[in-house]
Amino acid sequence: MRLLATVVARPSAIQSHILLIMLLLTSSLSASDKCIHFREAKEHIGAMKCVNGKVLHVKEGEHGATFLDFCEDYRACTFTVVVFARDLKHVGDVRYLSGKDVSIHGKIQEYDGRAEIVLNRYQQLRGEAAHIPPLPRDYDVEKRGRYSAGTFSHPTAARKPSRKKQQPAVSIEDTTTDSEE
């Protein structure tokens, strides 16, 4: 009797696993349907949203921040994505995203009159953008990727100014006796 109960219970367990997988697939598909176009992002400031668009340019700004631009002229664009230098190692080589359609999930914030999402981990990316390669090992964030990080050497101690030895003091008597002779 126990064996029969086990056999009967297994198909229902398998069916529930299949149902769970189908539910997860359906919910992930519906989540991608809820993405908004990047031009609509300014209307959703403060909300956690998925934003779609084609990255036209990947530019490095001051202090190592990297910007994903969705318009030809970034100054006229209403939306941007920023990756700070400290987050590049967690995100990957974002230069790969140039020219690609991306879906980015995150909180839409307002900065300098535009909507933006701060990209700080690769899990925020969906679609083909989710498979970007990691940063090259010799990529130096502080030098904006132009130089290898090199090797670390300890700084040398500051040198103290050397003191010049003073000549022994000459008395007036010594100078007068030398001149008289």
Backbone bond lengths (Angstrom), bond angles and torsions (degrees), N, CA, C in turn:
res aa  C-N    CA-C-N  psi(-1)  N-CA   C-N-CA  omega(-1)  CA-C   N-CA-C  phi
1 M - - - 1.447 - - 1.528 111.18 -
2 R 1.345 117.37 -40.58 1.462 120.53 178.81 1.514 111.05 -62.21
3 L 1.305 116.86 -42.31 1.454 121.27 -179.77 1.516 110.48 -60.24
4 L 1.311 117.75 -41.83 1.455 121.78 178.52 1.521 111.33 -64.94
5 A 1.317 118.36 -38.97 1.462 122.10 178.47 1.521 110.59 -66.13
6 T 1.341 117.38 -38.08 1.466 121.03 178.50 1.515 110.71 -66.40
7 V 1.301 118.72 -43.09 1.462 122.97 179.92 1.516 110.34 -64.36
8 V 1.334 117.07 -41.27 1.455 120.71 179.85 1.525 110.46 -68.80
9 A 1.340 117.93 -35.35 1.462 121.41 -177.47 1.523 111.73 -71.92
10 R 1.282 118.71 -32.62 1.462 120.88 -177.35 1.520 113.37 -62.81
11 P 1.341 120.02 -45.81 1.460 116.98 178.63 1.520 112.65 -58.96
12 S 1.315 119.25 -36.07 1.459 120.15 179.71 1.532 110.07 -69.42
13 A 1.343 117.30 -34.87 1.463 120.14 176.58 1.515 110.15 -66.70
14 I 1.310 117.44 -41.82 1.470 121.53 178.26 1.528 109.57 -64.85
15 Q 1.316 116.53 -42.79 1.460 120.20 178.86 1.530 110.70 -62.41
16 S 1.322 117.11 -39.59 1.463 118.74 -179.95 1.525 110.63 -68.31
17 H 1.332 118.21 -35.47 1.473 120.89 176.90 1.529 110.65 -66.35
18 I 1.309 115.95 -41.84 1.474 119.90 178.21 1.520 109.90 -64.19
19 L 1.324 116.04 -42.62 1.459 120.22 178.38 1.530 110.64 -62.21
20 L 1.324 117.14 -41.25 1.464 121.48 178.62 1.533 110.76 -63.72
21 I 1.305 117.46 -43.42 1.474 121.06 178.73 1.522 110.33 -63.47
22 M 1.321 117.14 -43.61 1.469 120.09 179.06 1.525 110.44 -63.61
23 L 1.314 117.22 -38.68 1.454 121.37 178.77 1.525 110.71 -64.39
24 L 1.325 117.14 -43.11 1.460 120.71 178.23 1.521 111.85 -64.19
25 L 1.325 116.95 -41.86 1.470 120.04 178.20 1.521 111.03 -64.50
26 T 1.303 117.05 -41.51 1.463 120.76 179.33 1.517 110.95 -65.03
27 S 1.337 117.29 -41.56 1.457 119.33 -178.86 1.524 110.87 -69.20
28 S 1.341 118.41 -34.60 1.466 119.21 178.46 1.521 110.75 -70.73
29 L 1.330 117.50 -33.68 1.462 119.45 176.62 1.525 110.80 -68.98
30 S 1.338 116.77 -40.30 1.461 118.56 179.72 1.518 111.15 -69.53
31 A 1.342 118.01 -29.44 1.458 120.37 177.97 1.520 110.83 -67.01
32 S 1.345 116.83 -36.13 1.461 118.91 178.50 1.524 111.16 -72.39
33 D 1.355 117.53 -25.13 1.460 120.49 177.37 1.530 110.89 -70.76
34 K 1.319 118.42 -21.17 1.454 121.75 -176.15 1.530 112.90 -86.60
35 C 1.315 117.76 4.42 1.462 120.06 178.27 1.529 109.63 -68.81
36 I 1.309 114.85 144.86 1.465 119.91 178.53 1.524 108.58 -107.00
37 H 1.320 116.04 158.27 1.457 121.07 177.01 1.526 108.34 -73.68
38 F 1.315 116.97 149.92 1.465 119.83 -174.90 1.520 112.93 -61.10
39 R 1.323 118.58 -25.52 1.472 120.71 179.12 1.534 112.05 -70.77
40 E 1.343 117.39 -19.95 1.464 121.66 178.96 1.525 112.73 -91.21
41 A 1.329 118.20 -5.53 1.467 121.72 -172.79 1.526 112.51 -62.36
42 K 1.322 117.92 -32.91 1.460 120.39 -177.63 1.530 111.69 -64.29
43 E 1.326 117.29 -24.21 1.464 121.67 178.88 1.530 111.96 -78.61
44 H 1.343 117.23 -9.45 1.469 121.25 -175.09 1.528 112.22 -119.43
45 I 1.317 118.21 30.69 1.469 121.49 -178.56 1.525 109.34 -63.30
46 G 1.325 115.26 133.34 1.454 121.85 -178.47 1.518 113.73 94.93
47 A 1.320 118.01 -9.28 1.461 121.74 -177.50 1.529 110.95 -101.04
48 M 1.325 115.32 151.90 1.464 121.65 171.95 1.523 106.55 -85.09
49 K 1.316 116.60 114.41 1.462 120.81 -176.34 1.511 110.79 -138.37
50 C 1.304 113.66 166.25 1.455 122.88 170.32 1.528 106.07 -103.61
51 V 1.322 116.43 129.50 1.462 121.33 -177.88 1.522 108.82 -119.83
52 N 1.334 116.08 128.90 1.469 122.54 178.73 1.515 110.80 -103.87
53 G 1.311 115.80 150.76 1.453 120.65 173.45 1.505 111.10 171.52
54 K 1.324 115.36 169.28 1.461 120.99 177.86 1.523 108.72 -100.58
55 V 1.331 116.07 125.82 1.459 121.31 178.77 1.519 107.84 -78.03
56 L 1.332 116.10 116.84 1.457 119.91 -179.96 1.518 111.99 -89.13
57 H 1.332 116.82 -36.05 1.464 121.11 -178.28 1.520 110.00 -141.06
58 V 1.317 115.04 145.47 1.461 121.54 170.09 1.517 105.33 -118.74
59 K 1.337 116.01 114.69 1.467 120.30 -175.62 1.513 110.52 -123.44
60 E 1.312 114.74 146.89 1.459 120.66 176.69 1.514 108.75 -99.51
61 G 1.318 115.45 127.01 1.456 120.77 179.47 1.512 110.57 -96.26
62 E 1.306 114.22 -166.65 1.452 119.61 177.98 1.524 110.44 -69.77
63 H 1.293 116.00 153.73 1.456 124.13 176.57 1.523 113.02 63.14
64 G 1.331 118.14 22.27 1.455 121.76 173.66 1.510 116.50 84.29
65 A 1.320 120.01 0.27 1.465 121.28 178.41 1.531 108.80 -71.77
66 T 1.326 116.10 142.53 1.460 122.13 178.96 1.524 108.18 -114.71
67 F 1.333 116.21 135.67 1.466 121.64 -177.33 1.517 110.07 -116.51
68 L 1.330 115.80 135.65 1.460 121.88 172.77 1.522 106.49 -100.36
69 D 1.330 116.45 113.96 1.459 121.66 -177.57 1.521 110.16 -98.52
70 F 1.333 116.00 134.09 1.451 122.50 -178.21 1.517 112.17 -104.51
71 C 1.335 118.20 -2.19 1.463 123.59 179.40 1.530 108.52 -126.83
72 E 1.328 115.84 158.39 1.469 119.89 177.30 1.526 110.71 -60.82
73 D 1.334 116.56 -45.01 1.455 120.99 178.72 1.524 107.63 -107.34
74 Y 1.314 116.64 107.57 1.469 119.96 -175.48 1.523 112.23 -63.30
75 R 1.335 117.29 -26.06 1.477 119.14 -179.15 1.520 111.84 -69.54
76 A 1.324 117.69 -27.00 1.462 121.64 -179.59 1.527 112.45 -94.06
77 C 1.309 117.47 -5.26 1.465 121.48 -176.63 1.531 110.44 -81.58
78 T 1.319 116.04 145.64 1.466 120.99 -178.08 1.515 113.06 -93.02
79 F 1.346 117.70 -3.14 1.462 120.83 -176.54 1.522 110.46 -145.66
80 T 1.313 115.49 144.25 1.466 121.30 174.27 1.522 109.17 -150.02
81 V 1.318 115.35 163.30 1.457 122.04 174.19 1.520 106.73 -120.20
82 V 1.330 116.72 133.57 1.460 120.75 179.84 1.528 109.28 -119.06
83 V 1.344 114.65 137.29 1.458 121.81 174.55 1.522 105.97 -121.69
84 F 1.329 116.45 115.60 1.451 120.08 179.85 1.527 110.11 -76.58
85 A 1.318 115.95 154.58 1.470 121.79 -175.39 1.528 111.58 -55.87
86 R 1.313 117.07 -38.61 1.467 119.98 -177.75 1.528 111.93 -67.29
87 D 1.348 118.01 -19.36 1.461 121.72 -177.15 1.522 113.60 -97.65
88 L 1.317 118.28 -9.22 1.470 120.70 -176.66 1.521 112.25 -57.95
89 K 1.310 117.72 -37.98 1.465 119.22 -179.18 1.527 111.79 -67.53
90 H 1.338 117.80 -24.35 1.467 121.48 178.76 1.526 111.99 -87.57
91 V 1.327 116.97 -22.16 1.458 121.12 -176.74 1.526 110.93 -94.06
92 G 1.307 117.12 -49.92 1.461 121.24 -177.05 1.513 110.36 119.88
93 D 1.316 115.57 -168.07 1.461 121.97 -176.45 1.528 109.34 -82.43
94 V 1.322 116.38 90.28 1.458 121.73 -175.73 1.527 112.30 -69.43
95 R 1.321 118.46 -13.05 1.470 120.44 176.54 1.521 110.35 -61.30
96 Y 1.321 116.57 -24.36 1.458 123.10 178.63 1.532 112.08 -65.69
97 L 1.318 118.10 -22.24 1.469 121.90 -175.54 1.522 113.71 -77.79
98 S 1.315 118.25 -10.85 1.468 120.72 -178.93 1.525 110.12 -61.04
99 G 1.343 115.26 126.97 1.464 121.24 -179.95 1.514 114.74 84.64
100 K 1.310 118.55 3.59 1.466 121.70 -177.34 1.524 111.13 -108.23
101 D 1.340 115.26 150.89 1.462 121.68 171.79 1.519 107.41 -80.35
102 V 1.315 116.33 129.23 1.455 120.42 -177.13 1.524 110.41 -128.44
103 S 1.322 114.48 154.41 1.466 123.06 170.05 1.514 106.28 -122.81
104 I 1.317 116.32 122.12 1.456 121.42 -176.36 1.516 108.77 -121.47
105 H 1.331 115.87 127.89 1.458 121.88 178.98 1.514 109.29 -102.45
106 G 1.317 116.08 136.29 1.457 119.63 177.17 1.509 111.38 167.66
107 K 1.316 114.61 179.19 1.460 120.62 179.30 1.527 108.48 -81.44
108 I 1.305 115.77 127.71 1.461 121.03 178.93 1.520 107.59 -84.58
109 Q 1.336 114.89 123.06 1.452 121.46 -178.34 1.523 109.25 -118.37
110 E 1.311 115.61 159.59 1.462 119.56 174.92 1.518 108.29 -101.95
111 Y 1.331 115.39 131.25 1.457 120.75 176.07 1.520 107.86 -144.53
112 D 1.295 116.12 125.02 1.461 122.68 176.86 1.537 111.51 56.37
113 G 1.334 115.91 38.24 1.458 120.96 176.35 1.521 114.93 80.51
114 R 1.326 118.05 4.80 1.470 121.85 179.87 1.521 110.20 -125.30
115 A 1.314 114.96 158.67 1.459 120.37 174.51 1.524 108.30 -85.29
116 E 1.336 115.80 142.80 1.462 119.31 177.98 1.516 110.23 -148.70
117 I 1.316 114.51 156.35 1.459 122.10 170.98 1.518 106.22 -120.33
118 V 1.324 116.16 133.33 1.460 121.12 175.21 1.524 106.89 -89.27
119 L 1.317 114.98 118.39 1.460 121.71 179.56 1.524 107.50 -93.22
120 N 1.348 117.04 112.46 1.455 118.93 -177.62 1.518 114.01 -125.32
121 R 1.333 117.72 2.05 1.465 121.16 173.52 1.532 108.49 -156.82
122 Y 1.318 115.74 150.59 1.461 120.08 -174.01 1.525 112.96 -68.14
123 Q 1.327 118.40 -19.17 1.466 120.94 -179.89 1.524 112.38 -66.91
124 Q 1.320 117.82 -13.22 1.465 120.53 177.71 1.526 111.56 -76.87
125 L 1.307 118.14 -14.21 1.465 122.49 -178.44 1.519 109.80 -91.51
126 R 1.325 116.02 144.59 1.466 122.20 177.55 1.525 108.86 -129.87
127 G 1.327 114.81 163.35 1.461 120.20 177.47 1.521 111.28 75.10
128 E 1.339 115.64 -150.15 1.463 119.48 -178.47 1.530 111.77 -65.79
129 A 1.304 117.21 -21.35 1.463 121.03 179.46 1.518 112.05 -71.38
130 A 1.320 117.52 -19.91 1.462 120.80 -176.73 1.524 112.05 -71.62
131 H 1.305 117.86 -11.78 1.458 121.10 -175.80 1.520 111.96 -111.93
132 I 1.318 116.90 45.37 1.457 119.30 178.33 1.523 109.04 -81.07
133 P 1.327 116.50 148.68 1.472 118.56 -178.99 1.525 111.17 -73.16
134 P 1.324 116.48 160.27 1.473 119.11 176.16 1.522 110.14 -70.58
135 L 1.318 115.83 166.37 1.460 120.32 176.65 1.524 109.81 -62.81
136 P 1.332 117.68 144.16 1.470 118.97 174.52 1.526 109.78 -61.12
137 R 1.320 116.60 150.97 1.462 120.37 -177.35 1.523 112.52 -62.04
138 D 1.333 117.55 -32.44 1.461 119.67 -177.36 1.526 112.79 -90.74
139 Y 1.336 117.62 9.51 1.457 120.94 178.47 1.513 108.88 -74.86
140 D 1.301 116.83 123.78 1.456 122.00 -179.15 1.521 108.21 -108.72
141 V 1.301 116.85 111.17 1.453 122.18 -175.68 1.519 111.51 -61.37
142 E 1.317 117.25 -41.52 1.462 119.84 -177.60 1.515 112.13 -66.54
143 K 1.322 117.42 -31.05 1.464 121.26 179.45 1.533 110.89 -97.50
144 R 1.330 115.96 11.43 1.458 123.49 178.84 1.527 112.51 57.99
145 G 1.314 116.05 39.17 1.445 121.03 173.35 1.501 115.41 78.07
146 R 1.293 119.61 2.50 1.456 120.56 -175.08 1.523 113.28 -85.65
147 Y 1.306 116.92 -19.33 1.453 120.14 -176.46 1.516 109.94 -134.91
148 S 1.293 114.90 153.95 1.453 119.94 174.23 1.522 108.78 -71.89
149 A 1.301 115.81 151.83 1.453 119.87 179.53 1.520 111.01 -67.83
150 G 1.325 118.27 -25.72 1.457 121.23 177.38 1.511 111.89 74.47
151 T 1.314 115.47 -160.14 1.456 120.37 -179.20 1.517 109.08 -112.13
152 F 1.297 114.69 156.30 1.452 120.52 -177.20 1.521 109.06 -91.20
153 S 1.290 116.83 135.72 1.464 121.03 172.21 1.522 107.22 -132.34
154 H 1.301 115.54 142.85 1.462 120.46 -179.11 1.523 109.75 -69.80
155 P 1.303 117.78 143.19 1.464 119.33 178.67 1.523 110.39 -68.87
156 T 1.316 114.26 147.46 1.468 118.46 178.61 1.522 108.97 -81.73
157 A 1.305 114.80 152.43 1.462 119.91 179.69 1.528 108.96 -68.96
158 A 1.302 115.24 146.59 1.459 119.60 179.44 1.521 108.83 -67.00
159 R 1.306 115.05 137.43 1.461 119.14 -179.55 1.517 110.19 -80.71
160 K 1.299 114.42 139.30 1.459 119.71 176.01 1.522 107.48 -84.61
161 P 1.306 117.32 143.45 1.463 117.93 178.75 1.528 109.76 -64.59
162 S 1.312 114.25 136.43 1.468 117.82 -178.95 1.523 109.70 -77.09
163 R 1.304 115.00 142.99 1.462 119.75 179.93 1.520 107.80 -92.74
164 K 1.296 114.82 133.50 1.455 119.33 176.17 1.519 108.65 -80.38
165 K 1.303 114.23 138.44 1.466 118.25 177.59 1.518 108.37 -73.96
166 Q 1.296 114.58 133.84 1.459 119.19 179.79 1.524 109.42 -85.56
167 Q 1.285 113.84 147.07 1.464 119.88 175.74 1.518 108.23 -68.99
168 P 1.318 117.27 149.37 1.462 118.35 178.04 1.523 109.91 -60.94
169 A 1.292 114.60 146.74 1.465 120.22 -178.48 1.529 109.75 -65.27
170 V 1.303 115.88 138.58 1.454 121.65 179.03 1.520 107.27 -107.92
171 S 1.293 115.56 127.74 1.461 118.11 -179.83 1.517 109.71 -83.09
172 I 1.292 117.22 163.10 1.462 122.96 -179.81 1.525 110.18 -66.29
173 E 1.276 116.50 -34.35 1.452 120.15 -179.59 1.518 111.28 -64.38
174 D 1.338 116.28 -37.25 1.454 119.66 179.43 1.520 110.94 -65.76
175 T 1.274 118.61 -37.30 1.465 121.42 -179.03 1.511 111.57 -74.53
176 T 1.336 117.67 -32.50 1.453 119.14 -179.53 1.502 110.60 -75.95
177 T 1.295 117.88 -34.15 1.462 118.42 -179.25 1.499 110.72 -73.38
178 D 1.303 117.23 -30.59 1.458 119.92 178.20 1.508 110.57 -70.66
179 S 1.299 118.59 -36.80 1.454 121.34 -177.11 1.523 111.92 -76.75
180 E 1.345 118.94 -26.81 1.440 122.71 -178.81 1.507 109.78 -75.57
181 E 1.263 118.65 -27.00 1.451 119.52 -176.28 1.442 110.17 -78.20
